[in-house]
Amino acid sequence: MAKRYRFKGTTFSVDKLGTGVTYTKIAQVLSIGKPPKTVDSVEDTDLDSQAKEFSPGLTDNGEATVELRFDPQDPNHQFLEDLADDPVNTGFQIRIPTEPDATLYTFEGFPTQFDSPPGGNQDPITANLSIKVNGVVTRTTET
């Protein structure tokens, strides 16, 4: 039987220094949506075709999404909010606690959305971050 994993222990980190080496874990993450993969189709139909013909095109890694319990005084939350004000390609990493070693998804991207939905009197303040993936998503195993 295949091992069944849960989201518990999954982390989201950002490369604040731009080194591609050190990733800072973001605290109070409530949910993470790993970047989805879609593949473009390139039409190859010509006058000899009996029906439309296609070949695979480039992969689009879409957008990663993160929901967090927002703390406007947390310097890492401030970093993400500021990044949405002045978006640049930045490194991000999702760590899934698989066994025996964790699985890492590392990618570059830039924020396309940072919002704080409305809440009621006793609701926590949250924020939603969407990150457009720029290029490939690399899957590695933590050593």
HELIX and SHEET records of a PDB file:
HELIX    1   1 PRO A   75  ASP A   85  1                                  11    
SHEET    1   A 7 THR A  24  LYS A  25  0                                        
SHEET    2   A 7 THR A  11  VAL A  14 -1                                        
SHEET    3   A 7 THR A  90  ILE A  96 -1                                        
SHEET    4   A 7 THR A 103  ASP A 115 -1                                        
SHEET    5   A 7 THR A 126  VAL A 133 -1                                        
SHEET    6   A 7 GLU A  63  ARG A  69 -1                                        
SHEET    7   A 7 VAL A  29  GLY A  33 -1                                        
SHEET    1   B 5 THR A  24  LYS A  25  0                                        
SHEET    2   B 5 THR A  11  VAL A  14 -1                                        
SHEET    3   B 5 THR A  90  ILE A  96 -1                                        
SHEET    4   B 5 THR A 103  ASP A 115 -1                                        
SHEET    5   B 5 THR A 138  THR A 141 -1                                        
SHEET    1   C 2 THR A  38  GLU A  43  0                                        
SHEET    2   C 2 PHE A  54  ASP A  60 -1                                        
END                                                                             
